[in-house]
């Protein structure tokens, strides 16, 4: 028997093991793509939250704090158009206007917290998917090593059989 020739049972075993390895490698590719997608969405979500906060929420928050420090109450801004140009008229905000502003700011904070929670969930899914990729990759590697060791063991048995015969 030639060294490169194999028995029919070994070929069947080899094909079965290699088929299993290829299947697990396909799963690895799919899970890796899913993990990358989760991580990308989490990063985009986090950056989006920071940008939205600095553009939409922070300026209004600074304005409210400045009004309280300067006047001791919220200021209501009215914009008027006149022939000379646009002008701003400030007056003390009524309690209804202050309460409305308070509700609006609470609404924005609540939506922001919801966005943070969603981003953390997506980040957690990315972490779990990455963990699955690592575990499956380890299984595939161990399966390949076991198969290679079995082939080497079979080849050593054949060589010992030839030397004894």
Secondary structure, DSSP 4 states (H G I P E B T S, - for coil): --TT---HHHHHHHHHHHHHHHHHHHHHHHHHHHHHHHHHHHHHHHHHHHHHIIIIIHHHHHHHHHHHHHHSS-EEEEEEEETTEEEEEEEEPPHHHHHHHHHHHHHHHHHHHHHHHHHHHHHHHHHHHHHHHHHHHHHHHHHHHHHHHHHHHHHHHHHHHHHH-
